[in-house]
Amino acid sequence: MTNRQTKTDVILIGAGIMSATLGTLLKELVPDWRITVFEKLANAGEESSNEWNNAGTGHAALCELNYTAEKPDGSIDISKAIKINEQFQVSMQFWSYLVNSNLIRNPQDFIMPLPHISFVHGEQDVNFLKKRFEALSSNPLFKGMEFSDDPAKLIEWIPLMMKDRPSNEPIAATKIDSGTDVNFGALTRMLVDHLKSKNVGIHYNHSVNDIKRTSDGLWELKVRNLDNGTVEHHRAKFVFIGGGGGSLHLLQKSGIPEGKHIGGFPVSGIFMACNNPEVIEQHHAKVYGKAKVGAPPMSVPHLDTRYIDNKKTLLFGPFAGFSPKFLKSGSMFDLVTSVKPDNVLTMLAAGAKEMSLTKYLIQQVMLSKEQRMEELREFIPDARIEDWDLVIAGQRVQVIKDTEAGGKGTLQFGTEVISAADGSIAALLGASPGASTAVSVMLEVMKKCFPQHINAWEPKLKEMIPSYGVSLMTKPELIEEIHASTAQTLGLSEELLLQLVH
């Protein structure tokens, strides 16, 4: 039964960090636009943005080794690390603006200072880390990074990881104290509460089942109210599909040509969470290692101090898993129903090319808890099985598309914005680095979809994001200024603040 039809300016599908960020930006730029959000679940930030589902937090390329590839000549390519760090700085500036403007409060509920450490063992990886350190440490974005292969120094940095560690293998680490831990679930809920206070209609338990263009150029959404089963029709000038793994199906239903020849491959994550407070207290850092051969970039092992519900926790992982669902709350038929006549060859080509990934996923799925513990013991040599529980994280859907560089059916590991030529609809696909770069990605959406407004919005955008339109790499003095102001506003420690300024 159809019970109502409404018209609005902007519809955001999904109440995760991406929609919440875009809605907040638009409300600051054009307060009179009417915005409506539809979320299938009962609350905001329950899928990929949720703190227990979110594999990486505060990605600033300070410690993630997969963002600094070694080139054939042995040199280190730091271009991706620079790009991701600059994007994270943009997010920090926007959050700082929101706190300064009293639009969100208690920043310590979503961001905490935390050292970021890269840790490797074996002569080859130690040499790689040393070269990486030399390439990054002279860059103003990575100021303050330290390198050590001295066990005594590493005991200071990572006591839990050094305890009972065999001394017969070369080890090394880099450490940078300006890292953070970000709880994107908490931040998403804050942003959505803020939007609600600005008269944005937030509709939970509402599933968008179809989306089509009307003769007058608007988009019409068929939305099922899961509470009472009624079907509603909502029309808007602009639609953003920010439904995580669920975005691909809705993009396909929109029928836009830009959404064709694109597939998705789901990868789930499993973490081990420490249940022993004594162990948790002995570690205070995000520590990233190197991914195993054949592992996707999102499966780089890390031992993470996290703050969840203002409580210190310790997670290790992720172990990759496989489920055909595109969302944790999705359907077992998600993968099958995403295969269409226009993307079937792309999907088949990817299947043929990614045999090593398929093999890796099968091996990961078959791991016993004791085998997972063996991997954890590469980080914590004396880890005990009874101190750790398995936690199922969120689903990630990697984009598969045809590219010039990679050919047909190339698996992408980044975050992609797909938008119609006229800018009336956009969808966000992909995974890492995801949430950490949400503000930059949403600025990209606005440039693509509202080019006629961008010039008029620029003064306000520069007020919210002082580095807007500027590469921080070219303005080292601006980096220090921004670091200092964001650290102060976001309540990061005085010690960290002094380090960032000096």
C-alpha positions in Angstrom: 0.0 0.0 0.0 1.3 3.5 -0.9 0.5 6.1 1.7 2.3 9.3 0.8 4.5 11.2 -1.6 6.8 13.9 -0.6 9.3 16.2 -2.4 12.6 17.5 -1.0 15.8 19.1 -2.2 18.3 16.4 -1.1 17.9 12.8 -0.2 20.7 11.0 1.6 20.5 7.2 1.6 22.2 5.6 4.6 22.9 7.3 8.0 26.6 6.5 8.1 29.6 8.8 8.3 29.5 9.8 4.6 25.8 10.9 4.5 26.2 12.5 7.9 29.3 14.5 6.7 27.6 15.6 3.4 24.4 16.6 5.2 26.4 18.6 7.8 28.4 20.4 5.1 25.3 21.2 3.0 23.4 22.5 6.1 26.3 25.0 6.8 26.5 26.1 3.2 22.8 26.3 2.3 20.7 26.1 5.5 17.4 26.5 3.7 17.8 23.3 1.6 15.4 20.6 2.7 17.3 17.4 3.4 15.9 13.9 4.2 17.8 10.8 5.3 16.7 7.2 5.0 18.3 4.5 7.0 17.4 0.8 6.8 18.5 0.1 10.4 17.2 1.4 13.7 20.0 3.8 14.4 22.8 5.9 12.7 26.2 4.5 12.1 25.4 0.8 12.6 27.1 -0.7 9.5 30.7 0.2 8.3 30.8 3.4 10.4 30.2 1.6 13.6 33.2 1.5 16.0 33.1 -2.3 16.2 32.7 -2.8 12.4 35.3 -0.2 11.4 38.6 -1.9 10.6 40.8 1.2 10.6 40.5 4.5 12.6 42.3 7.7 12.1 44.0 6.7 8.9 46.6 9.4 8.3 49.2 7.1 6.5 51.5 7.6 9.5 51.9 3.9 10.1 50.1 2.0 7.3 52.9 0.4 5.3 50.6 -0.4 2.3 50.4 3.4 1.5 54.1 3.6 0.8 55.0 1.1 -1.9 58.5 0.1 -2.7 59.3 0.7 -6.4 61.3 -1.7 -8.6 64.4 0.5 -8.2 64.1 0.1 -4.4 63.0 3.7 -3.7 59.8 4.4 -1.8 56.7 6.0 -3.4 55.2 8.3 -0.7 52.6 10.0 -3.0 49.7 8.0 -1.7 50.7 8.6 1.9 50.9 12.3 1.3 47.4 12.3 -0.3 45.8 10.4 2.5 47.5 12.5 5.2 46.3 15.7 3.5 42.8 14.3 3.3 42.8 13.4 7.0 44.0 16.9 7.9 40.9 18.2 6.0 38.7 16.0 8.2 40.4 17.2 11.3 39.9 20.9 10.3 36.2 20.3 9.7 35.7 18.6 13.0 37.6 21.4 14.7 35.2 23.9 13.0 32.2 22.0 14.3 33.5 21.9 17.8 34.5 25.6 17.8 31.0 26.5 16.5 29.4 24.4 19.2 27.7 22.3 16.6 29.1 19.2 18.2 30.5 18.9 21.7 32.8 16.7 23.8 35.3 15.8 21.1 37.0 13.4 23.5 34.0 11.1 22.9 35.2 10.6 19.3 38.9 11.5 19.1 41.9 10.7 21.3 45.7 11.2 20.9 47.5 8.0 20.3 51.0 7.2 18.9 51.0 5.5 15.5 53.8 2.8 15.1 55.0 0.7 12.2 56.6 -2.6 13.3 58.6 -5.0 11.1 60.9 -8.0 11.5 63.4 -9.6 9.2 66.3 -8.0 7.4 64.4 -7.2 4.2 61.5 -5.5 6.0 63.8 -3.6 8.4 65.6 -2.2 5.3 62.2 -1.2 3.8 61.1 0.5 7.0 64.4 2.5 7.2 64.0 3.7 3.6 60.3 4.6 4.3 61.3 6.5 7.4 64.0 8.5 5.4 61.4 9.3 2.7 58.7 10.4 5.1 60.5 12.1 8.0 61.8 15.0 6.0 58.3 15.8 4.8 56.5 18.4 7.0 53.3 16.3 7.1 55.2 13.5 8.9 57.2 15.8 11.3 58.3 14.1 14.5 58.5 10.6 13.2 61.2 8.5 14.9 63.0 5.3 13.8 64.6 2.7 16.0 66.0 -0.8 15.7 67.3 -0.7 19.3 65.5 -3.3 21.4 65.9 -1.1 24.5 64.0 1.8 22.7 61.4 -0.6 21.4 60.7 -1.8 25.0 59.9 1.8 25.9 57.5 2.2 22.9 55.8 -1.2 22.8 56.5 -3.1 26.1 53.7 -5.7 25.6 55.1 -6.6 22.1 58.7 -6.9 23.3 58.0 -9.1 26.3 59.5 -12.6 25.8 60.3 -11.7 22.2 63.1 -13.9 20.7 66.3 -11.8 20.1 67.5 -13.8 17.0 65.8 -11.7 14.4 66.3 -8.1 13.3 63.3 -5.9 14.3 62.6 -2.2 13.8 59.8 0.4 14.3 58.8 3.9 13.5 56.8 6.0 15.9 55.0 9.3 15.6 53.1 10.8 18.5 50.8 13.0 16.5 48.5 10.1 15.6 44.9 9.8 16.8 42.2 7.2 17.5 38.9 8.1 16.0 35.6 6.5 16.9 33.6 7.0 13.7 30.4 5.4 15.2 30.3 8.1 18.0 31.1 10.9 15.5 28.4 9.7 13.1 25.8 9.7 15.9 26.9 13.3 16.9 26.6 14.6 13.4 23.2 12.9 12.9 21.9 14.4 16.2 23.1 17.8 14.9 21.3 17.3 11.6 18.1 16.4 13.5 18.4 19.7 15.4 18.6 21.5 12.1 15.2 20.0 11.0 16.7 17.3 8.7 14.2 14.5 8.5 15.9 11.3 9.7 13.9 8.2 8.9 15.1 4.9 10.5 13.8 1.5 9.6 13.2 2.8 6.1 14.6 0.7 3.2 15.0 2.3 -0.3 13.8 -0.4 -2.7 13.9 1.4 -6.0 15.1 4.6 -7.6 14.1 6.1 -11.0 14.2 9.3 -13.0 10.8 11.1 -13.5 9.9 13.1 -16.6 10.4 16.4 -14.8 14.1 15.5 -14.0 13.6 14.6 -10.4 14.6 11.3 -8.8 11.8 9.2 -7.3 12.6 6.8 -4.5 10.3 3.9 -3.5 10.8 3.5 0.2 9.4 0.8 2.4 8.7 1.7 6.0 9.9 -1.5 7.8 7.9 -0.6 11.0 4.5 -0.9 9.3 5.1 -2.3 5.8 3.8 0.7 4.0 5.4 2.0 0.8 6.2 5.7 0.4 7.4 7.6 -2.7 9.8 10.5 -2.2 11.2 12.8 -4.8 14.3 15.0 -4.8 16.5 17.1 -7.0 19.6 15.4 -5.7 20.3 12.0 -4.3 23.4 10.7 -2.5 23.7 6.9 -2.2 25.9 6.4 0.9 24.6 3.0 1.8 28.0 1.3 2.2 28.0 -2.1 0.5 24.3 -1.5 -0.3 25.2 1.4 -2.6 26.0 -0.8 -5.7 22.5 -2.2 -6.0 20.9 1.2 -5.8 23.4 2.7 -8.3 22.4 -0.1 -10.7 18.7 0.6 -10.2 19.2 4.3 -11.0 20.1 3.2 -14.5 22.7 5.9 -15.0 25.3 4.9 -17.7 28.2 5.8 -15.3 27.0 2.9 -13.0 27.4 0.3 -15.7 30.4 -2.2 -16.0 31.0 -1.9 -12.3 30.9 -4.9 -9.9 31.6 -5.5 -6.2 33.4 -8.1 -4.3 32.6 -8.5 -0.6 35.2 -9.1 2.1 34.3 -9.4 5.7 36.7 -8.9 8.6 37.2 -10.7 11.9 39.1 -9.1 14.9 40.3 -10.5 18.1 39.4 -8.3 21.1 41.3 -8.5 24.4 39.1 -9.2 27.4 41.9 -8.9 30.0 42.3 -5.3 31.4 45.9 -6.0 32.6 47.0 -6.8 29.1 45.0 -3.8 27.6 46.8 -1.4 30.0 50.3 -2.6 28.8 49.8 -1.3 25.2 49.2 2.3 24.1 49.5 2.7 20.3 48.2 1.7 16.9 50.8 -0.7 15.6 50.7 -1.8 11.9 52.8 -4.6 10.4 53.2 -5.7 6.8 50.5 -7.5 4.9 51.2 -11.2 3.9 51.8 -11.9 0.3 48.4 -12.2 -1.6 46.5 -10.3 1.2 44.3 -7.4 0.2 45.5 -4.0 1.5 42.6 -3.8 3.9 44.1 -6.9 5.7 47.3 -5.3 7.0 47.7 -6.8 10.5 47.5 -4.3 13.3 47.4 -4.2 17.1 45.2 -1.3 18.0 44.5 0.5 21.2 40.9 1.9 20.7 38.6 4.0 22.8 35.1 2.7 22.6 32.4 4.1 25.0 35.3 6.0 26.7 36.8 2.7 27.6 40.3 1.6 26.5 40.1 -1.6 24.4 42.7 -3.6 22.4 42.0 -5.2 19.0 44.1 -7.3 16.7 43.4 -8.2 13.1 41.8 -8.0 10.7 41.5 -11.6 9.5 39.7 -11.7 6.2 36.5 -13.6 5.9 34.0 -14.2 3.1 30.3 -13.8 3.0 28.2 -13.0 -0.1 26.4 -10.3 1.8 27.2 -6.7 0.9 26.2 -5.4 4.3 26.5 -7.1 7.7 22.7 -6.9 7.8 22.4 -7.8 4.1 21.2 -10.8 2.1 23.0 -14.0 1.2 22.0 -13.1 -2.4 23.7 -9.7 -2.5 26.6 -10.8 -4.6 24.6 -12.9 -7.1 22.0 -10.2 -7.7 24.7 -7.6 -8.3 25.8 -9.5 -11.4 24.1 -7.8 -14.4 24.4 -8.2 -18.2 26.6 -5.1 -18.4 29.1 -6.2 -15.6 29.2 -10.0 -16.0 32.3 -10.0 -18.2 34.0 -7.5 -15.8 33.2 -9.8 -12.8 34.4 -12.9 -14.6 37.7 -11.2 -15.6 38.2 -10.2 -12.0 37.6 -13.7 -10.9 40.3 -15.0 -13.3 42.8 -12.3 -12.3 42.3 -12.6 -8.5 43.0 -16.3 -7.9 45.6 -15.4 -5.3 43.0 -13.3 -3.4 40.5 -16.1 -3.6 43.0 -18.6 -2.3 44.0 -16.2 0.6 40.3 -15.7 1.6 39.7 -19.5 1.6 42.8 -19.9 3.8 41.6 -17.1 6.2 38.1 -18.5 6.5 39.5 -21.9 7.5 41.7 -20.6 10.3 41.0 -22.0 13.8 41.2 -19.7 16.8 44.6 -21.2 17.7 45.9 -20.4 14.2 44.7 -16.8 14.6 46.5 -16.8 18.0 49.7 -17.8 16.2 49.4 -14.7 14.0 48.7 -12.5 17.1 51.9 -14.0 18.7 53.9 -12.4 16.0 52.9 -9.1 17.7 52.5 -10.3 21.3 54.8 -13.3 21.8 53.2 -14.5 25.1 49.5 -13.9 24.1 47.1 -16.4 25.9 44.1 -17.7 24.1 41.8 -17.1 27.1 42.5 -13.4 27.0 41.1 -12.9 23.5 37.6 -13.2 21.9 36.6 -13.1 18.2 34.6 -10.1 17.0 32.9 -10.1 13.5 33.6 -6.7 11.9 31.7 -5.1 9.1 31.5 -6.0 5.4 33.6 -4.2 2.8 32.7 -4.3 -0.9 35.7 -3.7 -3.1 34.9 -2.1 -6.4 35.6 -4.1 -9.6 35.8 -2.1 -12.8 37.6 -1.9 -16.2 40.5 0.5 -16.1 43.1 1.6 -18.7 46.0 0.6 -16.4 44.7 -2.7 -15.1 42.5 -3.8 -18.0 39.1 -5.6 -17.7 37.9 -6.6 -14.2 40.4 -4.7 -12.1 39.9 -4.9 -8.3 40.1 -1.4 -6.8 41.1 -0.9 -3.1 40.1 2.7 -2.7 37.0 4.8 -2.2 35.2 5.8 -5.4 32.5 8.4 -6.2 30.3 7.6 -9.2 28.1 10.4 -10.3 25.7 11.2 -13.2 26.9 13.6 -15.9 24.4 16.2 -14.7 25.3 15.8 -11.1 21.8 14.9 -9.9 22.8 11.7 -8.3 26.1 10.3 -6.8 27.0 7.0 -5.1 30.0 6.2 -2.9 31.5 2.7 -3.4 34.6 1.0 -2.0 36.4 0.7 1.3 39.7 1.8 2.8 40.7 4.5 3.7 37.0 5.4 3.8 35.8 7.2 6.9 39.0 9.0 7.7 38.8 10.8 4.4 35.0 11.4 4.6 35.3 15.2 4.4 37.5 15.2 1.3 35.4 12.6 -0.4 32.2 14.7 0.3 33.9 17.8 -1.0 34.6 15.8 -4.2 30.9 14.9 -4.4 29.9 18.6 -4.0 32.3 19.7 -6.7 31.0 17.1 -9.1 27.4 17.6 -8.3 27.0 21.3 -7.5 29.6 23.0 -9.8 27.2 26.0 -10.2 27.4 26.7 -6.5 31.0 26.0 -5.6 32.4 29.5 -6.3 29.7 31.1 -4.1 30.4 28.5 -1.3 34.1 29.0 -1.3 34.4 31.7 1.4 32.4 29.5 3.8 34.3 26.4 2.8 37.6 28.2 3.6 36.1 29.2 7.0 35.3 25.6 7.8 38.5 24.1 6.2 41.4 26.7 6.3 43.4 24.6 3.8 40.6 24.3 1.3 41.9 24.6 -2.2 45.5 24.5 -1.1 48.0 21.7 -1.1 49.4 21.6 2.5 52.7 20.3 1.0 53.3 23.7 -0.5 52.6 25.5 2.8 54.6 24.1 5.7 53.8 27.1 7.9 50.0 26.4 7.4 50.6 22.7 8.5 51.9 23.9 11.9 49.1 26.4 12.3 46.4 23.9 11.5 48.0 21.1 13.6 48.1 23.5 16.6 44.5 24.8 16.2 42.9 21.4 15.6 44.9 19.8 18.5 43.7 22.5 20.8 40.1 22.5 19.7 39.7 18.8 19.6 41.1 18.5 23.2 44.2 16.6 22.2 46.8 16.5 25.0 48.9 19.5 25.9 52.0 17.5 25.4 50.9 16.6 21.9 50.0 20.2 21.3 53.5 21.4 22.3 55.1 18.8 20.1 53.0 19.8 17.1 53.8 23.5 17.5 57.5 23.0 18.0 
